[in-house]
């Protein structure tokens, strides 16, 4: 079913340690997809990455994104979201990646931080979604 926003029936996917596949657009227009940890604040989808990564560069240049999440308990249940970047910020990004490490790894601190890494947090307005 196609609708605007995130359907209440699928909000639970953001509470589970379910990976999303994030699609961004390369400079030449080709899609680029990468698995990411994902979050939802009740209005916007949150994506946390390190500054300078390919998805960071792509989202800065072109704010159109799509992502899909498959329910880890039922692979036939999924959510696909298409939207636009509303905001990019460093504010709260370190605390957010630690919260995501707790959700996905059961660890209090993000264990994969690299020396000199700067975290960035993206807020995506979900414009359309499809769910099953």
C-alpha positions, 0 to 999 in steps of 0.5 A: 500500500502506497501512502504518505509518511510512515504507517503506524503498522510499521513503526515497530520496524524502527524499534527492532535491530533491522538494517535499512538499505539506503539508496542515494544518487551518485553525481552521474545519476546512478543509484548507490545503495548501502546498509545502514542503522536507522532510527525514527523520531516520530516525524523523520527518519534518522541516518547517522554516518561519518562525514566524508563517506560516499553516502554523506557526499551524495546526500549533501549534493542531492537530498533525494533518498529511498530506503527499505527495511525488512522485518528480521522476524518476517522477511515478507514484511517490509517498509520502503520510504522515499523522501528528502533530507530535511537537515544535516547536523553534527549536533547530537550525532555522537550520542545518537550513534551510541544509542544505535550501538545499544540498539544494534549491538547491545553496547553502550558506546559505538565500538567502530569509531575511527581516529578523527572520525566526525559523525553527522546526523541526517533527518529525512522527511518521509514523503511516500512509503510502501509497506507489506 
